[in-house]
Amino acid sequence: MPIEQTKISFPLPVAGTDCHRMLIKIRPQEIAYIVTIFEAYDMFGIARTVDQTEGILEILVSPDFVEEAKELIYALQKETELTVIRI
């Protein structure tokens, strides 16, 4: 499914074997909550803000925890207005 061209659309470079890159969109008010959740899971990866106004987060995940990170994102979708851009 192609991503609609917007100001947040940008080419996604191919990640090396050292991390898996995920992009999600959330309400800007929930950025701190989502980042804190990922920080609480040591060794999962790092969540960082790409666009604070639009609520775009990039999550860099260790290859060993990609499936667990996906499960966490799907669980967060049930309690927040989270949209997956790239997983």
PDB file of N, CA, C and O in Angstrom:
ATOM      1  N   MET A   1       0.847  -1.158   0.000  1.00  0.00           N
ATOM      2  CA  MET A   1       0.000   0.000   0.000  1.00  0.00           C
ATOM      3  C   MET A   1       0.903   1.235   0.000  1.00  0.00           C
ATOM      4  O   MET A   1       1.685   1.422   0.932  1.00  0.00           O
ATOM      5  N   PRO A   2       0.805   2.087  -1.041  1.00  0.00           N
ATOM      6  CA  PRO A   2       1.666   3.256  -1.114  1.00  0.00           C
ATOM      7  C   PRO A   2       1.290   4.294  -0.057  1.00  0.00           C
ATOM      8  O   PRO A   2       0.133   4.404   0.349  1.00  0.00           O
ATOM      9  N   ILE A   3       2.278   5.034   0.366  1.00  0.00           N
ATOM     10  CA  ILE A   3       2.054   6.104   1.327  1.00  0.00           C
ATOM     11  C   ILE A   3       1.679   7.360   0.565  1.00  0.00           C
ATOM     12  O   ILE A   3       2.344   7.727  -0.404  1.00  0.00           O
ATOM     13  N   GLU A   4       0.614   8.022   0.998  1.00  0.00           N
ATOM     14  CA  GLU A   4       0.192   9.270   0.375  1.00  0.00           C
ATOM     15  C   GLU A   4       1.292  10.311   0.576  1.00  0.00           C
ATOM     16  O   GLU A   4       1.855  10.432   1.664  1.00  0.00           O
ATOM     17  N   GLN A   5       1.590  11.059  -0.487  1.00  0.00           N
ATOM     18  CA  GLN A   5       2.643  12.063  -0.404  1.00  0.00           C
ATOM     19  C   GLN A   5       2.180  13.230   0.464  1.00  0.00           C
ATOM     20  O   GLN A   5       1.223  13.925   0.122  1.00  0.00           O
ATOM     21  N   THR A   6       2.848  13.437   1.564  1.00  0.00           N
ATOM     22  CA  THR A   6       2.578  14.561   2.453  1.00  0.00           C
ATOM     23  C   THR A   6       3.910  15.114   2.907  1.00  0.00           C
ATOM     24  O   THR A   6       4.967  14.644   2.485  1.00  0.00           O
ATOM     25  N   LYS A   7       3.856  16.102   3.760  1.00  0.00           N
ATOM     26  CA  LYS A   7       5.112  16.667   4.238  1.00  0.00           C
ATOM     27  C   LYS A   7       5.898  15.682   5.100  1.00  0.00           C
ATOM     28  O   LYS A   7       7.094  15.878   5.321  1.00  0.00           O
ATOM     29  N   ILE A   8       5.248  14.630   5.590  1.00  0.00           N
ATOM     30  CA  ILE A   8       5.960  13.670   6.424  1.00  0.00           C
ATOM     31  C   ILE A   8       6.466  12.475   5.625  1.00  0.00           C
ATOM     32  O   ILE A   8       7.187  11.632   6.159  1.00  0.00           O
ATOM     33  N   SER A   9       6.093  12.397   4.351  1.00  0.00           N
ATOM     34  CA  SER A   9       6.565  11.289   3.530  1.00  0.00           C
ATOM     35  C   SER A   9       8.011  11.548   3.137  1.00  0.00           C
ATOM     36  O   SER A   9       8.349  12.631   2.659  1.00  0.00           O
ATOM     37  N   PHE A  10       8.841  10.573   3.337  1.00  0.00           N
ATOM     38  CA  PHE A  10      10.234  10.702   2.960  1.00  0.00           C
ATOM     39  C   PHE A  10      10.757   9.315   2.635  1.00  0.00           C
ATOM     40  O   PHE A  10      10.221   8.319   3.122  1.00  0.00           O
ATOM     41  N   PRO A  11      11.801   9.239   1.816  1.00  0.00           N
ATOM     42  CA  PRO A  11      12.320   7.919   1.463  1.00  0.00           C
ATOM     43  C   PRO A  11      12.851   7.208   2.703  1.00  0.00           C
ATOM     44  O   PRO A  11      13.510   7.809   3.552  1.00  0.00           O
ATOM     45  N   LEU A  12      12.557   5.950   2.782  1.00  0.00           N
ATOM     46  CA  LEU A  12      13.040   5.158   3.901  1.00  0.00           C
ATOM     47  C   LEU A  12      14.254   4.357   3.449  1.00  0.00           C
ATOM     48  O   LEU A  12      14.117   3.420   2.663  1.00  0.00           O
ATOM     49  N   PRO A  13      15.435   4.713   3.935  1.00  0.00           N
ATOM     50  CA  PRO A  13      16.605   3.951   3.529  1.00  0.00           C
ATOM     51  C   PRO A  13      16.526   2.532   4.060  1.00  0.00           C
ATOM     52  O   PRO A  13      15.904   2.271   5.090  1.00  0.00           O
ATOM     53  N   VAL A  14      17.149   1.644   3.361  1.00  0.00           N
ATOM     54  CA  VAL A  14      17.170   0.251   3.799  1.00  0.00           C
ATOM     55  C   VAL A  14      18.003   0.167   5.066  1.00  0.00           C
ATOM     56  O   VAL A  14      19.167   0.566   5.090  1.00  0.00           O
ATOM     57  N   ALA A  15      17.399  -0.348   6.101  1.00  0.00           N
ATOM     58  CA  ALA A  15      18.099  -0.470   7.375  1.00  0.00           C
ATOM     59  C   ALA A  15      19.118  -1.592   7.294  1.00  0.00           C
ATOM     60  O   ALA A  15      18.902  -2.602   6.625  1.00  0.00           O
ATOM     61  N   GLY A  16      20.214  -1.401   7.976  1.00  0.00           N
ATOM     62  CA  GLY A  16      21.222  -2.444   8.033  1.00  0.00           C
ATOM     63  C   GLY A  16      20.742  -3.579   8.919  1.00  0.00           C
ATOM     64  O   GLY A  16      19.613  -3.564   9.407  1.00  0.00           O
ATOM     65  N   THR A  17      21.587  -4.541   9.118  1.00  0.00           N
ATOM     66  CA  THR A  17      21.198  -5.690   9.929  1.00  0.00           C
ATOM     67  C   THR A  17      21.175  -5.364  11.416  1.00  0.00           C
ATOM     68  O   THR A  17      20.767  -6.195  12.227  1.00  0.00           O
ATOM     69  N   ASP A  18      21.614  -4.150  11.783  1.00  0.00           N
ATOM     70  CA  ASP A  18      21.683  -3.815  13.196  1.00  0.00           C
ATOM     71  C   ASP A  18      20.383  -3.250  13.763  1.00  0.00           C
ATOM     72  O   ASP A  18      20.267  -3.100  14.980  1.00  0.00           O
ATOM     73  N   CYS A  19      19.395  -2.930  12.911  1.00  0.00           N
ATOM     74  CA  CYS A  19      18.112  -2.454  13.431  1.00  0.00           C
ATOM     75  C   CYS A  19      17.011  -2.594  12.389  1.00  0.00           C
ATOM     76  O   CYS A  19      17.271  -2.673  11.189  1.00  0.00           O
ATOM     77  N   HIS A  20      15.788  -2.621  12.876  1.00  0.00           N
ATOM     78  CA  HIS A  20      14.597  -2.657  12.026  1.00  0.00           C
ATOM     79  C   HIS A  20      13.878  -1.341  12.264  1.00  0.00           C
ATOM     80  O   HIS A  20      13.650  -0.959  13.412  1.00  0.00           O
ATOM     81  N   ARG A  21      13.517  -0.644  11.197  1.00  0.00           N
ATOM     82  CA  ARG A  21      12.934   0.695  11.305  1.00  0.00           C
ATOM     83  C   ARG A  21      11.424   0.634  11.127  1.00  0.00           C
ATOM     84  O   ARG A  21      10.935   0.146  10.108  1.00  0.00           O
ATOM     85  N   MET A  22      10.681   1.130  12.118  1.00  0.00           N
ATOM     86  CA  MET A  22       9.222   1.182  12.069  1.00  0.00           C
ATOM     87  C   MET A  22       8.787   2.640  12.181  1.00  0.00           C
ATOM     88  O   MET A  22       9.445   3.439  12.846  1.00  0.00           O
ATOM     89  N   LEU A  23       7.681   2.981  11.532  1.00  0.00           N
ATOM     90  CA  LEU A  23       7.113   4.326  11.629  1.00  0.00           C
ATOM     91  C   LEU A  23       5.652   4.214  12.025  1.00  0.00           C
ATOM     92  O   LEU A  23       4.905   3.409  11.469  1.00  0.00           O
ATOM     93  N   ILE A  24       5.255   5.025  12.986  1.00  0.00           N
ATOM     94  CA  ILE A  24       3.863   5.055  13.414  1.00  0.00           C
ATOM     95  C   ILE A  24       3.405   6.505  13.532  1.00  0.00           C
ATOM     96  O   ILE A  24       4.217   7.421  13.669  1.00  0.00           O
ATOM     97  N   LYS A  25       2.094   6.693  13.477  1.00  0.00           N
ATOM     98  CA  LYS A  25       1.506   8.015  13.674  1.00  0.00           C
ATOM     99  C   LYS A  25       0.544   7.928  14.845  1.00  0.00           C
ATOM    100  O   LYS A  25      -0.305   7.038  14.911  1.00  0.00           O
ATOM    101  N   ILE A  26       0.693   8.872  15.768  1.00  0.00           N
ATOM    102  CA  ILE A  26      -0.162   8.925  16.946  1.00  0.00           C
ATOM    103  C   ILE A  26      -0.588  10.371  17.178  1.00  0.00           C
ATOM    104  O   ILE A  26      -0.097  11.290  16.522  1.00  0.00           O
ATOM    105  N   ARG A  27      -1.504  10.556  18.118  1.00  0.00           N
ATOM    106  CA  ARG A  27      -1.859  11.926  18.488  1.00  0.00           C
ATOM    107  C   ARG A  27      -0.646  12.554  19.168  1.00  0.00           C
ATOM    108  O   ARG A  27      -0.012  11.912  20.005  1.00  0.00           O
ATOM    109  N   PRO A  28      -0.315  13.794  18.824  1.00  0.00           N
ATOM    110  CA  PRO A  28       0.867  14.432  19.420  1.00  0.00           C
ATOM    111  C   PRO A  28       0.868  14.404  20.951  1.00  0.00           C
ATOM    112  O   PRO A  28       1.935  14.346  21.563  1.00  0.00           O
ATOM    113  N   GLN A  29      -0.302  14.443  21.571  1.00  0.00           N
ATOM    114  CA  GLN A  29      -0.378  14.409  23.033  1.00  0.00           C
ATOM    115  C   GLN A  29       0.090  13.077  23.607  1.00  0.00           C
ATOM    116  O   GLN A  29       0.375  12.995  24.802  1.00  0.00           O
ATOM    117  N   GLU A  30       0.175  12.039  22.790  1.00  0.00           N
ATOM    118  CA  GLU A  30       0.543  10.704  23.275  1.00  0.00           C
ATOM    119  C   GLU A  30       1.998  10.339  22.990  1.00  0.00           C
ATOM    120  O   GLU A  30       2.418   9.215  23.265  1.00  0.00           O
ATOM    121  N   ILE A  31       2.771  11.276  22.443  1.00  0.00           N
ATOM    122  CA  ILE A  31       4.166  10.977  22.104  1.00  0.00           C
ATOM    123  C   ILE A  31       4.932  10.518  23.340  1.00  0.00           C
ATOM    124  O   ILE A  31       5.581   9.472  23.306  1.00  0.00           O
ATOM    125  N   ALA A  32       4.869  11.273  24.419  1.00  0.00           N
ATOM    126  CA  ALA A  32       5.626  10.924  25.630  1.00  0.00           C
ATOM    127  C   ALA A  32       5.212   9.554  26.165  1.00  0.00           C
ATOM    128  O   ALA A  32       6.059   8.785  26.620  1.00  0.00           O
ATOM    129  N   TYR A  33       3.927   9.248  26.114  1.00  0.00           N
ATOM    130  CA  TYR A  33       3.429   7.954  26.593  1.00  0.00           C
ATOM    131  C   TYR A  33       4.034   6.801  25.793  1.00  0.00           C
ATOM    132  O   TYR A  33       4.537   5.838  26.371  1.00  0.00           O
ATOM    133  N   ILE A  34       3.985   6.900  24.469  1.00  0.00           N
ATOM    134  CA  ILE A  34       4.498   5.818  23.616  1.00  0.00           C
ATOM    135  C   ILE A  34       6.009   5.676  23.776  1.00  0.00           C
ATOM    136  O   ILE A  34       6.521   4.560  23.869  1.00  0.00           O
ATOM    137  N   VAL A  35       6.726   6.800  23.807  1.00  0.00           N
ATOM    138  CA  VAL A  35       8.183   6.750  23.984  1.00  0.00           C
ATOM    139  C   VAL A  35       8.517   6.091  25.323  1.00  0.00           C
ATOM    140  O   VAL A  35       9.434   5.273  25.400  1.00  0.00           O
ATOM    141  N   THR A  36       7.784   6.441  26.367  1.00  0.00           N
ATOM    142  CA  THR A  36       8.020   5.859  27.690  1.00  0.00           C
ATOM    143  C   THR A  36       7.763   4.356  27.696  1.00  0.00           C
ATOM    144  O   THR A  36       8.503   3.603  28.329  1.00  0.00           O
ATOM    145  N   ILE A  37       6.730   3.920  27.002  1.00  0.00           N
ATOM    146  CA  ILE A  37       6.443   2.480  26.915  1.00  0.00           C
ATOM    147  C   ILE A  37       7.629   1.748  26.293  1.00  0.00           C
ATOM    148  O   ILE A  37       8.067   0.724  26.816  1.00  0.00           O
ATOM    149  N   PHE A  38       8.150   2.264  25.181  1.00  0.00           N
ATOM    150  CA  PHE A  38       9.281   1.593  24.536  1.00  0.00           C
ATOM    151  C   PHE A  38      10.543   1.671  25.390  1.00  0.00           C
ATOM    152  O   PHE A  38      11.340   0.733  25.391  1.00  0.00           O
ATOM    153  N   GLU A  39      10.738   2.767  26.112  1.00  0.00           N
ATOM    154  CA  GLU A  39      11.897   2.868  27.000  1.00  0.00           C
ATOM    155  C   GLU A  39      11.801   1.870  28.150  1.00  0.00           C
ATOM    156  O   GLU A  39      12.822   1.396  28.649  1.00  0.00           O
ATOM    157  N   ALA A  40      10.588   1.552  28.567  1.00  0.00           N
ATOM    158  CA  ALA A  40      10.399   0.616  29.676  1.00  0.00           C
ATOM    159  C   ALA A  40      10.830  -0.806  29.313  1.00  0.00           C
ATOM    160  O   ALA A  40      11.208  -1.587  30.186  1.00  0.00           O
ATOM    161  N   TYR A  41      10.772  -1.132  28.034  1.00  0.00           N
ATOM    162  CA  TYR A  41      11.205  -2.447  27.572  1.00  0.00           C
ATOM    163  C   TYR A  41      12.666  -2.355  27.148  1.00  0.00           C
ATOM    164  O   TYR A  41      12.970  -2.044  25.996  1.00  0.00           O
ATOM    165  N   ASP A  42      13.565  -2.629  28.089  1.00  0.00           N
ATOM    166  CA  ASP A  42      14.993  -2.563  27.794  1.00  0.00           C
ATOM    167  C   ASP A  42      15.347  -3.481  26.640  1.00  0.00           C
ATOM    168  O   ASP A  42      14.832  -4.593  26.524  1.00  0.00           O
ATOM    169  N   MET A  43      16.225  -3.000  25.801  1.00  0.00           N
ATOM    170  CA  MET A  43      16.789  -3.751  24.674  1.00  0.00           C
ATOM    171  C   MET A  43      15.832  -3.900  23.489  1.00  0.00           C
ATOM    172  O   MET A  43      16.247  -4.422  22.454  1.00  0.00           O
ATOM    173  N   PHE A  44      14.575  -3.468  23.592  1.00  0.00           N
ATOM    174  CA  PHE A  44      13.636  -3.526  22.460  1.00  0.00           C
ATOM    175  C   PHE A  44      14.128  -2.647  21.335  1.00  0.00           C
ATOM    176  O   PHE A  44      14.264  -3.079  20.190  1.00  0.00           O
ATOM    177  N   GLY A  45      14.388  -1.420  21.683  1.00  0.00           N
ATOM    178  CA  GLY A  45      14.782  -0.447  20.680  1.00  0.00           C
ATOM    179  C   GLY A  45      14.580   0.962  21.192  1.00  0.00           C
ATOM    180  O   GLY A  45      14.401   1.188  22.389  1.00  0.00           O
ATOM    181  N   ILE A  46      14.610   1.909  20.265  1.00  0.00           N
ATOM    182  CA  ILE A  46      14.522   3.320  20.608  1.00  0.00           C
ATOM    183  C   ILE A  46      13.383   3.951  19.825  1.00  0.00           C
ATOM    184  O   ILE A  46      13.277   3.766  18.612  1.00  0.00           O
ATOM    185  N   ALA A  47      12.533   4.695  20.518  1.00  0.00           N
ATOM    186  CA  ALA A  47      11.471   5.455  19.854  1.00  0.00           C
ATOM    187  C   ALA A  47      11.905   6.913  19.843  1.00  0.00           C
ATOM    188  O   ALA A  47      12.313   7.462  20.867  1.00  0.00           O
ATOM    189  N   ARG A  48      11.811   7.532  18.670  1.00  0.00           N
ATOM    190  CA  ARG A  48      12.170   8.947  18.583  1.00  0.00           C
ATOM    191  C   ARG A  48      11.166   9.681  17.708  1.00  0.00           C
ATOM    192  O   ARG A  48      10.552   9.097  16.815  1.00  0.00           O
ATOM    193  N   THR A  49      11.014  10.950  17.974  1.00  0.00           N
ATOM    194  CA  THR A  49      10.033  11.766  17.271  1.00  0.00           C
ATOM    195  C   THR A  49      10.599  12.249  15.945  1.00  0.00           C
ATOM    196  O   THR A  49      11.678  12.839  15.896  1.00  0.00           O
ATOM    197  N   VAL A  50       9.854  11.990  14.863  1.00  0.00           N
ATOM    198  CA  VAL A  50      10.218  12.479  13.530  1.00  0.00           C
ATOM    199  C   VAL A  50       9.533  13.816  13.282  1.00  0.00           C
ATOM    200  O   VAL A  50      10.164  14.756  12.800  1.00  0.00           O
ATOM    201  N   ASP A  51       8.250  13.907  13.608  1.00  0.00           N
ATOM    202  CA  ASP A  51       7.471  15.129  13.413  1.00  0.00           C
ATOM    203  C   ASP A  51       6.520  15.279  14.598  1.00  0.00           C
ATOM    204  O   ASP A  51       5.502  14.592  14.683  1.00  0.00           O
ATOM    205  N   GLN A  52       6.864  16.182  15.506  1.00  0.00           N
ATOM    206  CA  GLN A  52       6.074  16.359  16.727  1.00  0.00           C
ATOM    207  C   GLN A  52       4.677  16.884  16.427  1.00  0.00           C
ATOM    208  O   GLN A  52       3.715  16.473  17.075  1.00  0.00           O
ATOM    209  N   THR A  53       4.548  17.781  15.460  1.00  0.00           N
ATOM    210  CA  THR A  53       3.249  18.362  15.129  1.00  0.00           C
ATOM    211  C   THR A  53       2.283  17.315  14.594  1.00  0.00           C
ATOM    212  O   THR A  53       1.101  17.320  14.936  1.00  0.00           O
ATOM    213  N   GLU A  54       2.791  16.410  13.747  1.00  0.00           N
ATOM    214  CA  GLU A  54       1.954  15.377  13.131  1.00  0.00           C
ATOM    215  C   GLU A  54       1.875  14.097  13.967  1.00  0.00           C
ATOM    216  O   GLU A  54       1.039  13.234  13.699  1.00  0.00           O
ATOM    217  N   GLY A  55       2.738  13.969  14.976  1.00  0.00           N
ATOM    218  CA  GLY A  55       2.726  12.774  15.815  1.00  0.00           C
ATOM    219  C   GLY A  55       3.375  11.569  15.160  1.00  0.00           C
ATOM    220  O   GLY A  55       2.928  10.440  15.362  1.00  0.00           O
ATOM    221  N   ILE A  56       4.426  11.793  14.376  1.00  0.00           N
ATOM    222  CA  ILE A  56       5.126  10.703  13.693  1.00  0.00           C
ATOM    223  C   ILE A  56       6.310  10.256  14.546  1.00  0.00           C
ATOM    224  O   ILE A  56       7.172  11.060  14.902  1.00  0.00           O
ATOM    225  N   LEU A  57       6.339   8.969  14.866  1.00  0.00           N
ATOM    226  CA  LEU A  57       7.443   8.392  15.621  1.00  0.00           C
ATOM    227  C   LEU A  57       8.157   7.352  14.778  1.00  0.00           C
ATOM    228  O   LEU A  57       7.537   6.610  14.016  1.00  0.00           O
ATOM    229  N   GLU A  58       9.460   7.313  14.929  1.00  0.00           N
ATOM    230  CA  GLU A  58      10.280   6.268  14.322  1.00  0.00           C
ATOM    231  C   GLU A  58      10.732   5.372  15.468  1.00  0.00           C
ATOM    232  O   GLU A  58      11.172   5.853  16.512  1.00  0.00           O
ATOM    233  N   ILE A  59      10.621   4.087  15.262  1.00  0.00           N
ATOM    234  CA  ILE A  59      11.050   3.134  16.278  1.00  0.00           C
ATOM    235  C   ILE A  59      12.130   2.264  15.663  1.00  0.00           C
ATOM    236  O   ILE A  59      11.887   1.544  14.694  1.00  0.00           O
ATOM    237  N   LEU A  60      13.322   2.335  16.231  1.00  0.00           N
ATOM    238  CA  LEU A  60      14.444   1.515  15.780  1.00  0.00           C
ATOM    239  C   LEU A  60      14.518   0.312  16.713  1.00  0.00           C
ATOM    240  O   LEU A  60      14.764   0.451  17.911  1.00  0.00           O
ATOM    241  N   VAL A  61      14.303  -0.863  16.145  1.00  0.00           N
ATOM    242  CA  VAL A  61      14.153  -2.076  16.950  1.00  0.00           C
ATOM    243  C   VAL A  61      15.312  -3.032  16.693  1.00  0.00           C
ATOM    244  O   VAL A  61      15.741  -3.222  15.555  1.00  0.00           O
ATOM    245  N   SER A  62      15.797  -3.617  17.750  1.00  0.00           N
ATOM    246  CA  SER A  62      16.810  -4.656  17.646  1.00  0.00           C
ATOM    247  C   SER A  62      16.240  -5.833  16.852  1.00  0.00           C
ATOM    248  O   SER A  62      15.084  -6.204  17.058  1.00  0.00           O
ATOM    249  N   PRO A  63      17.027  -6.429  15.946  1.00  0.00           N
ATOM    250  CA  PRO A  63      16.514  -7.546  15.144  1.00  0.00           C
ATOM    251  C   PRO A  63      15.958  -8.698  15.985  1.00  0.00           C
ATOM    252  O   PRO A  63      15.061  -9.413  15.540  1.00  0.00           O
ATOM    253  N   ASP A  64      16.477  -8.877  17.176  1.00  0.00           N
ATOM    254  CA  ASP A  64      16.012  -9.960  18.043  1.00  0.00           C
ATOM    255  C   ASP A  64      14.617  -9.719  18.615  1.00  0.00           C
ATOM    256  O   ASP A  64      13.984 -10.651  19.111  1.00  0.00           O
ATOM    257  N   PHE A  65      14.129  -8.475  18.550  1.00  0.00           N
ATOM    258  CA  PHE A  65      12.854  -8.133  19.178  1.00  0.00           C
ATOM    259  C   PHE A  65      11.826  -7.569  18.205  1.00  0.00           C
ATOM    260  O   PHE A  65      10.882  -6.905  18.633  1.00  0.00           O
ATOM    261  N   VAL A  66      11.985  -7.816  16.917  1.00  0.00           N
ATOM    262  CA  VAL A  66      11.053  -7.269  15.920  1.00  0.00           C
ATOM    263  C   VAL A  66       9.638  -7.793  16.153  1.00  0.00           C
ATOM    264  O   VAL A  66       8.687  -7.011  16.150  1.00  0.00           O
ATOM    265  N   GLU A  67       9.484  -9.080  16.352  1.00  0.00           N
ATOM    266  CA  GLU A  67       8.141  -9.646  16.547  1.00  0.00           C
ATOM    267  C   GLU A  67       7.492  -9.114  17.823  1.00  0.00           C
ATOM    268  O   GLU A  67       6.298  -8.813  17.835  1.00  0.00           O
ATOM    269  N   GLU A  68       8.269  -8.998  18.889  1.00  0.00           N
ATOM    270  CA  GLU A  68       7.732  -8.470  20.142  1.00  0.00           C
ATOM    271  C   GLU A  68       7.332  -7.004  19.985  1.00  0.00           C
ATOM    272  O   GLU A  68       6.308  -6.576  20.520  1.00  0.00           O
ATOM    273  N   ALA A  69       8.136  -6.237  19.256  1.00  0.00           N
ATOM    274  CA  ALA A  69       7.809  -4.825  19.022  1.00  0.00           C
ATOM    275  C   ALA A  69       6.527  -4.696  18.203  1.00  0.00           C
ATOM    276  O   ALA A  69       5.706  -3.818  18.467  1.00  0.00           O
ATOM    277  N   LYS A  70       6.355  -5.564  17.215  1.00  0.00           N
ATOM    278  CA  LYS A  70       5.118  -5.551  16.426  1.00  0.00           C
ATOM    279  C   LYS A  70       3.915  -5.852  17.318  1.00  0.00           C
ATOM    280  O   LYS A  70       2.881  -5.193  17.215  1.00  0.00           O
ATOM    281  N   GLU A  71       4.052  -6.844  18.188  1.00  0.00           N
ATOM    282  CA  GLU A  71       2.962  -7.184  19.106  1.00  0.00           C
ATOM    283  C   GLU A  71       2.632  -6.003  20.021  1.00  0.00           C
ATOM    284  O   GLU A  71       1.462  -5.735  20.297  1.00  0.00           O
ATOM    285  N   LEU A  72       3.661  -5.304  20.488  1.00  0.00           N
ATOM    286  CA  LEU A  72       3.444  -4.138  21.336  1.00  0.00           C
ATOM    287  C   LEU A  72       2.709  -3.039  20.572  1.00  0.00           C
ATOM    288  O   LEU A  72       1.792  -2.419  21.110  1.00  0.00           O
ATOM    289  N   ILE A  73       3.100  -2.798  19.339  1.00  0.00           N
ATOM    290  CA  ILE A  73       2.432  -1.781  18.518  1.00  0.00           C
ATOM    291  C   ILE A  73       0.974  -2.155  18.290  1.00  0.00           C
ATOM    292  O   ILE A  73       0.090  -1.305  18.401  1.00  0.00           O
ATOM    293  N   TYR A  74       0.715  -3.419  17.972  1.00  0.00           N
ATOM    294  CA  TYR A  74      -0.671  -3.849  17.757  1.00  0.00           C
ATOM    295  C   TYR A  74      -1.492  -3.712  19.043  1.00  0.00           C
ATOM    296  O   TYR A  74      -2.669  -3.354  18.989  1.00  0.00           O
ATOM    297  N   ALA A  75      -0.884  -3.992  20.190  1.00  0.00           N
ATOM    298  CA  ALA A  75      -1.587  -3.831  21.468  1.00  0.00           C
ATOM    299  C   ALA A  75      -1.871  -2.352  21.746  1.00  0.00           C
ATOM    300  O   ALA A  75      -2.942  -2.006  22.245  1.00  0.00           O
ATOM    301  N   LEU A  76      -0.916  -1.489  21.424  1.00  0.00           N
ATOM    302  CA  LEU A  76      -1.117  -0.054  21.631  1.00  0.00           C
ATOM    303  C   LEU A  76      -2.196   0.504  20.711  1.00  0.00           C
ATOM    304  O   LEU A  76      -2.860   1.484  21.049  1.00  0.00           O
ATOM    305  N   GLN A  77      -2.372  -0.121  19.544  1.00  0.00           N
ATOM    306  CA  GLN A  77      -3.435   0.310  18.629  1.00  0.00           C
ATOM    307  C   GLN A  77      -4.810   0.149  19.270  1.00  0.00           C
ATOM    308  O   GLN A  77      -5.736   0.900  18.962  1.00  0.00           O
ATOM    309  N   LYS A  78      -4.939  -0.827  20.157  1.00  0.00           N
ATOM    310  CA  LYS A  78      -6.229  -1.083  20.797  1.00  0.00           C
ATOM    311  C   LYS A  78      -6.580  -0.029  21.845  1.00  0.00           C
ATOM    312  O   LYS A  78      -7.753   0.159  22.168  1.00  0.00           O
ATOM    313  N   GLU A  79      -5.559   0.664  22.382  1.00  0.00           N
ATOM    314  CA  GLU A  79      -5.834   1.646  23.432  1.00  0.00           C
ATOM    315  C   GLU A  79      -5.555   3.084  23.024  1.00  0.00           C
ATOM    316  O   GLU A  79      -5.893   4.005  23.769  1.00  0.00           O
ATOM    317  N   THR A  80      -4.951   3.302  21.869  1.00  0.00           N
ATOM    318  CA  THR A  80      -4.669   4.658  21.398  1.00  0.00           C
ATOM    319  C   THR A  80      -5.060   4.783  19.930  1.00  0.00           C
ATOM    320  O   THR A  80      -5.380   3.794  19.271  1.00  0.00           O
ATOM    321  N   GLU A  81      -5.030   6.003  19.439  1.00  0.00           N
ATOM    322  CA  GLU A  81      -5.284   6.243  18.018  1.00  0.00           C
ATOM    323  C   GLU A  81      -3.960   6.136  17.266  1.00  0.00           C
ATOM    324  O   GLU A  81      -3.437   7.138  16.778  1.00  0.00           O
ATOM    325  N   LEU A  82      -3.431   4.949  17.177  1.00  0.00           N
ATOM    326  CA  LEU A  82      -2.140   4.691  16.556  1.00  0.00           C
ATOM    327  C   LEU A  82      -2.358   4.157  15.150  1.00  0.00           C
ATOM    328  O   LEU A  82      -3.145   3.235  14.938  1.00  0.00           O
ATOM    329  N   THR A  83      -1.651   4.749  14.190  1.00  0.00           N
ATOM    330  CA  THR A  83      -1.697   4.291  12.807  1.00  0.00           C
ATOM    331  C   THR A  83      -0.307   3.819  12.412  1.00  0.00           C
ATOM    332  O   THR A  83       0.675   4.528  12.627  1.00  0.00           O
ATOM    333  N   VAL A  84      -0.220   2.638  11.841  1.00  0.00           N
ATOM    334  CA  VAL A  84       1.058   2.113  11.381  1.00  0.00           C
ATOM    335  C   VAL A  84       1.353   2.688   9.999  1.00  0.00           C
ATOM    336  O   VAL A  84       0.535   2.574   9.086  1.00  0.00           O
ATOM    337  N   ILE A  85       2.514   3.300   9.850  1.00  0.00           N
ATOM    338  CA  ILE A  85       2.960   3.791   8.547  1.00  0.00           C
ATOM    339  C   ILE A  85       3.853   2.742   7.897  1.00  0.00           C
ATOM    340  O   ILE A  85       3.694   2.412   6.722  1.00  0.00           O
ATOM    341  N   ARG A  86       4.786   2.230   8.674  1.00  0.00           N
ATOM    342  CA  ARG A  86       5.683   1.175   8.189  1.00  0.00           C
ATOM    343  C   ARG A  86       6.050   0.302   9.376  1.00  0.00           C
ATOM    344  O   ARG A  86       6.455   0.795  10.429  1.00  0.00           O
ATOM    345  N   ILE A  87       5.902  -1.006   9.189  1.00  0.00           N
ATOM    346  CA  ILE A  87       6.235  -1.925  10.276  1.00  0.00           C
ATOM    347  C   ILE A  87       7.058  -3.075   9.743  1.00  0.00           C
ATOM    348  O   ILE A  87       7.443  -3.964  10.503  1.00  0.00           O
TER     349      ILE A  87
END
